[in-house]
Amino acid sequence: MPKTFHPPLIIAVVGGSGSGKTTVARAIHASLGLDAAFLDMDAYYRDQQHLPFEERLLVNYDHPDAFDLDLMVEHLEQLNRGEAIEKPTYDFAHHTRAERRELVEPRQAIIVDGILLLAEARLRALFDIKVFVDVDDDVRFIRRLQRDVEERGRTMTDVVRQYLSTVRPMHLEFVEPSKRYADIIIPEGGHNRVGVEMLLARVQLEVERRGGRSAGPRVSGSGDPQIP
């Protein structure tokens, strides 16, 4: 490993399903021009190929046990050491891990998003900045409904059933309580320009403290950072 190697800045972006975590993660990357790699917690759902499809539908995918946390911790530790990983991918239509893997190279920053990142102590210990995107339940449900029907081939009935049986109860049991571990809480997510700008300033400060360099906030004609 080169002597000039600096461990990456690892940023967790957490929030309930449909909170807009990905929008905030992209704002960090786009506005600061960081050389960043992305990890999504969804990629680390356990492989369910040993189960018939009908049984996969009954799995509680919002419980920590649904994730291969050992593999995710291992991969983050590898990236922190400057080693590349092969990230799994997930097939949401068939509720199981896909065959394809994605090569993720170590970068200046690692941006990780997921619903339960702060609920697991081993993961929390690996994050340098922990962000919680806090959005009202009804807004999150509508976003989830639209996404799952349009992008993941689900029916409205299935989405509502899953939301009532597992998504909402698990949010109250695991996701919402994990907010207390966050360094920064952003109400309304990516629509909260002041909150996102404060987050960007904090990330920029940490990058500079570590001796790294980003492009700095990209500004538009109005003088505001360009937030997706």
ZIGI-V298465 format. One record per helix or strand. SS is the DSSP state (alpha for helix, beta for strand). FROM is the first residue (numbers start at 1). TO is the last residue. Records with the same first field share a line. If there is no record, write none. Layout:
SS->FROM-TO ; FROM-TO
//
This chain:
beta->9-15 ; 36-40 ; 45-45 ; 67-67 ; 85-91 ; 96-104 ; 109-114 ; 129-134 ; 184-187 ; 219-219 ; 225-225
alpha->21-32 ; 41-44 ; 53-56 ; 64-66 ; 69-80 ; 117-119 ; 121-124 ; 137-151 ; 156-175 ; 177-181 ; 189-191 ; 193-209
//
